[in-house]
Amino acid sequence: MKHKGAKSKTKSEGSKPIHESNPDAGGIDLSPTEIWVAVPPERAQNSVRKFEAFTKDLIELVQWLVQCGVGMVAMEATGVYWIPLYQLLEDAKIKVYLVNARHVKNVPGRKSDVRDCQWLQYLLSVGLLRGSFRPAQAVCAARSIWRYRQELISTTGQYVQHMQAALDQMNVKLHYIIDDLTGLTGQAIIGAILKGQRDPVQLAKLRDKRIQAPESLIAKALEGDWRKEHLFVLQRAWESYQQIQGQIQQCDQELVAYARELEAATQVIQPAKTMCLRAELMGTEPHSKVSVPKPPKVRKKTSKNQPQGPWKEELERFFGVDLTAIPGISVLTGLTLMTELGNDLGAFKTEHHFASWLCLCPDNETSAGKVLRRRTRRSQNRVRYALRMAASSLHHDKSYLGDKYRRLRTKLGAPKAIVAMAHQMARIIWTLITRQVPFDLSVFAFEQQLNERRRLKRLQNSARQMGYQLSPIAAGK
């Protein structure tokens, strides 16, 4: 019951409409077969329209947006069927905000395609959406080739397993004697078997000189039960493997052509910034008086999946710095960075923004002063996966980064140590590419000395507890 004289509030009283910071915004809800588009109500009599997903309809959609004066649109990045429309909108000079579905899922009311596109249009018009990172079109073209090549490499593993299964059923133990069935020795022996050779002594003579196993052991492993059905499976798997290897070589040739079209970094490396690199990476002041020991020269192993060619020099030309100088970063990792990111990381303000985009930071969700969640977000980012693989390879590295990984692995466990080191490597990569400074392990010399002092102190305490005393020895002994 209302008090006498009290004013009844109307529906709009006490709430003011939010000012539209982007009045030329539109929203698009995508699906494989139909597309719903919303524009500002004052731009068209029917502000929400439905289009089919054929190319003719996509062109008509873009023309309608241009007629309505829409300069920017927001759409969710779901699947791959947004790419044709994205490219047409980009050609029409319409800025596209490719948004994460996780950021716009809380649409009020009953969920429908019409409400989704209107909700996207509203959020973009009031400036509440941020577009996802997407590199230049030349980088995206090379990325398509590289991703397809990675899928081909994954497929080869299935056919290798088929070959191993066929050999096991014939009781041929070749793949237990040599390390790699797809190497020179394994392929030569399988090819001879499929051509009709059954003499184990003659097959063992195809052994490469680098194989440690003697010919007698290989000949003994090649004595089997040559049944027709298993030879048929071996033939089909071997032919499929060879066919995919040919496709991978074609991808390598195409990738070289695309890489030559990419613009190389034009900034000049300034050695004067190198002393400040440690402050950039560690968040502390550089120590210029610390004596820097010469790092040992380590020969990096070349992966068999690495494409042929001078890719190390090509990556250095593209990025302006040698990223493979970072411990754990291989040519394959550099190619992933080139095809997924490009050489312009200006979309990320700081190295912390870059690490957060890779989902390598703790996702601290708090409510009422209580921490609800601290784990890193799940992500299928290929750069994140490549950096985690690079971090796990630091286990036997003798540099400061390797020492830090082993220390964190002992303290936190392998999964958390890998994430922590991938986070640091992401910050190093952002700093090298953005600041155009070469990687130099001497910036970690102070931390290395602190680690050695802590290690010596632990050894002295352990020896004292056991009744011993450490005494230094001469360096030459």
C-alpha positions, 0 to 999 in steps of 0.5 A, spaced: 500 500 500 502 506 497 503 512 502 499 518 500 503 523 496 508 518 494 510 518 487 509 512 483 516 511 479 515 509 472 518 504 468 524 508 466 524 513 472 531 512 476 535 508 470 538 512 464 540 509 458 547 507 457 551 512 452 553 508 446 560 509 444 560 505 438 553 507 434 555 504 428 556 497 431 552 491 428 552 484 431 552 477 427 550 470 430 553 465 426 551 457 424 553 453 418 547 454 415 544 461 417 546 467 419 542 472 423 545 480 423 542 486 427 544 493 426 542 499 430 534 500 430 534 507 426 539 504 421 533 500 417 526 498 418 527 491 419 534 491 424 534 484 424 535 480 418 536 472 416 541 470 411 543 463 408 550 461 409 552 461 401 557 465 398 551 469 394 548 471 401 554 473 404 556 478 399 548 481 400 549 481 407 556 485 407 552 490 402 546 491 407 551 492 412 555 498 408 548 501 406 546 501 413 552 505 415 555 499 419 563 500 420 564 495 425 561 488 427 561 483 433 561 475 432 563 469 435 569 465 433 565 458 433 568 453 429 571 455 422 565 457 418 566 464 420 572 465 416 569 466 409 564 472 412 570 475 416 574 475 410 569 479 406 567 484 411 575 485 412 575 486 404 569 491 405 573 495 410 568 493 416 572 492 422 570 485 425 570 484 433 571 476 433 569 475 440 570 469 445 563 466 446 565 465 454 565 473 454 558 473 451 554 467 454 550 471 459 545 473 454 538 475 459 532 472 457 530 466 453 536 464 448 535 464 441 539 466 434 535 473 434 537 475 441 544 473 440 545 477 435 542 483 438 545 482 444 552 482 441 550 488 437 548 492 444 554 490 447 559 492 442 555 499 441 556 500 449 564 498 448 563 492 452 567 487 447 574 486 446 576 483 439 580 476 439 587 477 436 588 475 429 594 476 425 595 479 418 592 475 412 599 473 410 600 470 416 594 466 416 595 464 410 602 460 412 598 458 418 593 454 414 599 450 411 603 449 417 596 447 421 595 442 415 602 439 416 601 438 423 595 434 422 599 430 417 604 428 421 599 426 427 596 421 421 603 418 420 603 415 427 597 411 425 600 408 419 607 407 423 602 403 428 599 399 423 606 397 420 608 395 427 602 391 429 603 387 422 610 386 424 608 383 431 603 378 428 609 376 423 613 375 429 618 380 426 622 384 432 625 389 428 622 395 431 624 393 438 632 392 435 632 399 432 629 406 435 625 408 429 622 404 424 621 410 419 628 411 419 633 409 413 634 402 416 627 401 417 624 403 411 630 400 407 628 393 410 621 394 410 621 396 402 625 390 401 621 385 405 615 388 400 619 386 394 619 379 396 626 378 400 625 374 406 633 372 407 634 375 414 642 375 413 641 379 406 635 384 410 640 385 415 646 388 410 641 394 409 643 396 416 645 403 416 652 404 419 650 408 425 645 403 428 648 400 434 645 393 434 650 388 430 647 385 424 647 378 427 642 381 432 638 384 426 638 378 422 635 374 428 629 379 429 628 378 422 626 371 422 618 371 422 612 367 419 611 371 413 603 370 412 600 373 406 594 377 410 599 380 414 604 382 408 598 385 405 596 390 411 604 392 411 604 393 404 598 398 405 600 401 411 607 403 408 604 405 402 600 410 406 606 412 410 610 414 403 604 418 400 603 422 407 610 423 407 610 426 399 604 431 402 608 433 407 614 435 402 609 439 398 607 443 404 614 444 406 615 447 399 608 451 399 610 454 406 617 456 403 613 460 398 608 463 403 614 465 408 618 469 403 611 473 402 611 475 410 614 482 411 621 481 416 622 485 422 624 492 420 627 494 427 634 494 428 637 490 434 640 495 439 645 492 443 645 497 448 638 495 451 641 488 452 643 490 459 636 492 461 633 485 458 634 482 465 629 488 468 624 486 463 624 479 464 625 478 472 622 485 474 628 487 478 634 492 477 640 489 472 647 488 476 652 490 471 658 488 476 656 481 476 662 476 472 659 473 467 661 465 465 661 463 458 655 458 457 657 452 454 656 450 447 650 445 446 648 442 440 641 442 439 638 436 436 634 436 430 627 433 430 625 429 424 619 433 423 623 439 422 622 441 415 628 442 410 631 448 409 635 454 412 629 455 417 633 458 423 636 463 418 629 465 415 626 465 422 631 470 425 630 474 419 622 474 420 623 476 427 629 480 427 632 476 433 634 469 434 629 466 438 632 459 437 638 462 442 633 461 448 634 454 451 628 449 449 626 453 443 627 449 437 626 451 429 619 447 430 617 452 436 619 458 432 615 456 426 609 455 430 610 462 433 611 465 426 605 462 423 600 463 429 603 470 431 607 473 426 612 478 428 607 484 430 605 483 438 603 490 438 596 487 440 599 485 447 600 491 451 605 488 456 608 481 456 603 480 462 598 481 457 601 476 452 602 471 458 594 472 460 592 471 452 596 464 452 592 462 459 599 461 462 597 466 468 593 464 474 585 465 474 584 468 480 577 469 481 575 472 488 568 473 491 567 477 498 574 476 499 575 469 498 579 466 493 574 461 489 579 459 483 586 459 482 588 454 476 589 457 469 584 457 464 583 451 459 585 453 452 587 449 445 592 455 444 597 452 439 602 457 442 601 455 449 602 448 447 608 449 443 611 453 449 609 447 454 613 442 450 619 447 450 618 448 457 618 440 458 625 440 454 629 444 459 629 438 464 636 436 462 638 443 460 645 446 463 643 453 463 639 458 468 632 456 465 634 449 466 636 449 473 630 453 475 625 448 471 628 443 475 628 447 482 620 448 481 619 441 479 622 439 485 618 444 489 611 444 485 611 438 481 612 437 473 605 440 471 606 446 475 613 447 473 612 446 466 606 452 466 611 456 470 617 456 465 612 456 459 610 463 462 617 465 463 618 463 456 612 467 453 615 473 457 622 472 454 619 472 447 615 478 447 620 482 450 625 480 444 620 481 439 617 487 441 624 490 444 628 487 438 634 485 443 638 479 442 637 473 447 643 473 452 644 468 458 648 473 462 642 477 464 641 471 468 648 471 471 646 474 478 640 469 479 645 463 477 650 465 482 644 466 488 642 459 486 649 456 486 650 459 493 643 456 496 646 450 493 652 450 497 649 452 503 644 446 503 650 441 502 654 444 507 648 444 512 647 436 510 655 435 511 655 438 518 649 434 520 652 428 518 659 430 521 663 432 515 666 438 513 666 440 506 673 443 503 674 446 496 679 443 491 683 446 486 680 447 479 685 443 476 684 437 480 
